[in-house]
């Protein structure tokens, strides 16, 4: 689990680039997602079904999906 300081640092770097619609790849249980509350729409993706279920429960108004990692050469 990332430290609160690391979360704030990443958010600070991304803040200028975040629009009203966000796709978060590797959303996990929503540690970063919680900072996106000002966004109109967030779609979170993760390969772990349990993480997707936790994010759906915490952020019911946004879309969260499971996906499989596929290597493309």
C-alpha positions in Angstrom: 0.0 0.0 0.0 1.5 3.4 -1.0 2.1 6.0 1.7 -0.1 9.0 1.9 2.9 11.1 0.9 3.4 9.1 -2.3 -0.3 9.4 -3.1 -0.2 13.2 -2.7 3.0 13.5 -4.8 1.6 11.4 -7.7 -1.7 13.4 -7.6 0.2 16.7 -7.6 2.1 15.6 -10.7 -1.1 14.4 -12.5 -3.4 17.2 -11.4 -2.8 19.5 -14.3 -3.4 16.7 -16.8 -6.5 15.2 -15.2 -9.7 16.1 -17.1 -13.3 15.4 -16.3 -13.1 11.8 -17.7 -10.4 9.5 -16.4 -9.5 5.8 -17.1 -7.4 4.5 -14.2 -5.5 1.4 -15.2 -4.6 -0.7 -12.2 -7.1 0.9 -9.9 -6.7 -1.6 -7.1 -9.0 -0.9 -4.2 -9.2 2.8 -4.9 -6.3 4.4 -3.0 -5.7 6.9 -5.9 -9.3 6.8 -7.2 -10.5 8.6 -4.0 -8.7 11.7 -5.2 -10.7 11.8 -8.4 -14.0 12.9 -6.8 -14.0 16.1 -8.8 -14.1 14.2 -12.1 -17.3 13.7 -14.1 -16.6 10.1 -15.0 -14.0 7.6 -13.9 -13.5 4.1 -15.3 -11.2 1.9 -13.2 -9.6 -1.2 -14.6 -7.8 -4.0 -12.7 -6.9 -7.6 -13.2 -7.9 -8.6 -9.7 -11.6 -9.2 -9.3 -11.6 -8.6 -5.6 -10.0 -5.1 -6.1 -12.7 -4.3 -8.7 -15.4 -5.4 -6.3 -14.0 -3.2 -3.5 -13.8 -0.2 -5.8 -17.3 -0.7 -7.1 -18.6 -0.8 -3.5 -16.7 2.4 -2.5 -17.5 4.4 -5.7 -20.8 3.2 -6.9 -21.4 6.0 -9.4 -18.3 5.1 -11.5 -17.5 2.1 -13.7 -15.0 -0.5 -12.6 -14.1 -3.5 -14.8 -11.9 -6.6 -14.6 -9.6 -7.3 -17.5 -6.9 -9.9 -18.3 -3.4 -8.9 -19.0 -2.3 -9.9 -22.5 1.2 -9.6 -23.9 1.4 -8.3 -27.4 4.5 -8.6 -29.4 
